[in-house]
């Protein structure tokens, strides 16, 4: 992938609950819609890898996230 490609991805994220909860509480079954904007580093058959920081001189990245394609609601190139 061209490390100059910027993307904006809206996707469904998982969440966790770290407290005692009623198992019938609907909040346990919700998902969160998240927007990620960054440089598209790599695409596999299952996911996109997006990074916030790219060091071209050292050919390395940081603040990266792997977003499964099955979770994507909308994606655009910017």
Residue, then its C-alpha position, 0 to 999 in steps of 0.5 A: x500500500x502507498x503510505x500516502x493514502x489517507x482514509x476515513x473509516x466508520x466501523x462497529x467496535x466491540x466493547x466490554x463491561x467491567x462491572x457487575x451487570x444484569x445479563x438481561x441489560x440491553x447495553x451488554x449487547x450494543x456495539x459502538x460506531x467509531x470513526x478512524x482517520x489515518x494512513x492506510x498502511x496495508x490491506x489483507x483479505x480480512x482487514x485494513x491496517x491504518x496508522x496515525x504516524x508514519x516515519x518514512x526515513x525509518x520505514x516504521x509506523x505507530x498508533x496503528x489499528x487493525x479494522x476487520x472488513x466485516x466491521x466496516x460500515x463506510x470507508x472513503x479515501x481522502 
